[in-house]
């Protein structure tokens, strides 16, 4: 329900059909919520996401291989922006599944809540094989 609520106001205001819109995600350079200085016209910021199966390089702004013995990494602040689906043309990104927990499903069997667009220099299949994903709750 929250993600649908993020998309509805711009769809109404811009007269987009809701079923023809999608959510685009962008990792910001903000490491902490208090660093955020700009207000989004559409969408929202999310915090408290954790990356598994890869690491995030804040300088390069893209996915990199995990350092040894680092299983999970807290992500910078992420923007979720509603856009018209036909206008979204992404290259050099990995559509990372976002799960509620690192179990990748809850007791009801529900797991993925959305896909996040993460910049990468590797082919997206590399991150799929690594099991790269974002989780909303760290078990650490």
N, C-alpha and C positions, 0 to 999 in steps of 0.2 A: 503493500500500500504506500509506503514512503516514497519509493522510486516513481510510482505512478503520479503521486502528488507533485514531485519535482518537475515532471514533464507537462502537467496539465496547464498551468498558467501561461507559459509561452505559446502553447498550442492554441489556446483560446485567443490570446492577444494577437497572434500572427496569423490566425485562421488556418492552421495546419491541421489535417486529420490526425488524431491521436495515434491511430494505427500505422501512420506513415512517418512517425517520428521515432527516434532512437536516442539513447544516451551515449554521449561521447565522454570519455574520461581523460584527464590530463594530470600528470604528476607535476606539482608545482615545485618551486625551489624553497618553499617555506618548510622548515624542519619542525616548527612548533606552531600551534594554533595562534599564539599571541604574535607571531611574525606576520600574519596575514594583514595586509593593509588595504587591499582593494575589495569593494563590494561587487558581487556578481549581479549583472542585470538579470540573467537567467541561470538556473541551476543552483548548486550548493557546493560547499566544501565538506569533505569528510576527513576525519582523523581516526587514528587507532586501527589502521590496517597493517598487516604483517605479511611479509613476502617469504614464501617457502620455495625451495628448489632453484633459487637464483639469488642474486644480490642486486641492489640498486646503487648505481654510481651517481651521486648527486652533482658531481662536477660535469660529467659527460651527459647526464640526464637520460640514462638508458640502463637496460638490464645488462649485467655482467655475471660471470661465473661466481659461484659462492666460494668464499675463502674456506679452507679446511676447518672443520669443527664448528662452523657457524651454520646452524640449521634454520634460523628464523631471523628476520631483520625488520624492525619497524620502518614503515614507509613515511616519506614526507606527506604533507597535506595534499589531498587529491581533489581536483575539481570534477564535478559531474555536471555536464552541460547538455541540455536537450537540443537536438538538431533535427532537421529534416533528413530522413534516412537516405534519400537519393542524392543528397549533397555531400555525404560523408564518404570521402575517398582516401583511405589510409594506406600508406606504404611504410615499410620499416617498423611495423608494430607487431606485437604479440597480443592476441586477445586472451588475456589471463582470466581464468575462471576465478570468481570471488565467492568464497564459501563462508558460512557462519563460523564454523570451527575447523580445526585442523583434522578432525575425523572426516571432514568433507561431506558430512550429512548429520542431521540431528536425529532424535529418537523417532520422529515421524517419517524418516527417510528423505527429507527435503535437504538439499545441499546447496547447489549453486544459486546465488541471488542475482548476479549479473556478470558480465564480462568487462574487464577493464582493459583499455588500450594502453599498453606499455611500450615505449620506444625501445628498439633493439637494433644491433648491428648484425646479429646472428639471424639465420632463417628461423621463422617461428616454430618449425618442427623441432629444432634443438631444445627449445623451452618446453614443448609438449613432452618430449622424451625425458626431460629432467624432472617432470612433474611440477613445474613452476605454477604457483597459484598464490592468490592473496586470501588471507583469512581475516575475519573481523574480531576474533577472540584468540588471544595468545594463550597457549597452555603453559607457557614458561613461568 
